[in-house]
Amino acid sequence: MAESLKVFELEQQGDTLIVIPKGDAGGYRYTEVHLESDAVLPCLHDSQIRNFIVDLWQVQLLGSIIIGTIIKLVRKVENVVGNSAFCNASDVMLEVLETMDCTNLWPHFATRDEALYRCIDNESLERLITHRQAELSKITRCISEPHVLAGSRLGRGLFCKRPAGYSD
């Protein structure tokens, strides 16, 4: 998903929705800013979305209307998704976020990659590790005991063929 609205750009990377403000509210009408922020909310109800990142790479400084809208958006999504974060803020923007105490509520990361890495919650990470371990266990067992898994779904793949002369 990559959607370009007038005020915000939306991207999805895995289970993370990324909102990128395109500029300050000076170039937009107040109603446009709020209508677009409301348009972001349905994206967060997608069952695939677990994290939310506001990437500030396109802006040097945001005014109170956009900052207020972003804070409203992040607060609304706290109950819907797992983790929220800011990233790529300029020094001036980061100072504003710190002054408003936003960085105590939602962490700021220097890069999007770091924010994506840090937003993986323990539950998601544990599911991923468990899934990978199960796959590795099947492959290891298949290699060491091909006759055991020869009839399984995995056994019908490239790795597990019945040994020559093997019979049930």
HELIX and SHEET records of a PDB file:
HELIX    1   1 ALA A   25  GLY A   27  5                                   3    
HELIX    2   2 TYR A   30  LEU A   44  1                                  15    
HELIX    3   3 SER A   64  VAL A   77  1                                  14    
HELIX    4   4 ASP A   91  THR A   99  1                                   9    
HELIX    5   5 CYS A  102  LEU A  105  1                                   4    
HELIX    6   6 ARG A  112  CYS A  119  1                                   8    
HELIX    7   7 ASN A  122  SER A  144  1                                  23    
HELIX    8   8 PRO A  146  LEU A  149  1                                   4    
HELIX    9   9 LEU A  154  ARG A  156  5                                   3    
SHEET    1   A 6 ALA A   2  SER A   4  0                                        
SHEET    2   A 6 PHE A   8  GLN A  13 -1                                        
SHEET    3   A 6 THR A  16  PRO A  21 -1                                        
SHEET    4   A 6 ASN A  51  ASP A  55  1                                        
SHEET    5   A 6 ASN A  83  CYS A  87  1                                        
SHEET    6   A 6 HIS A 108  PHE A 109  1                                        
END                                                                             
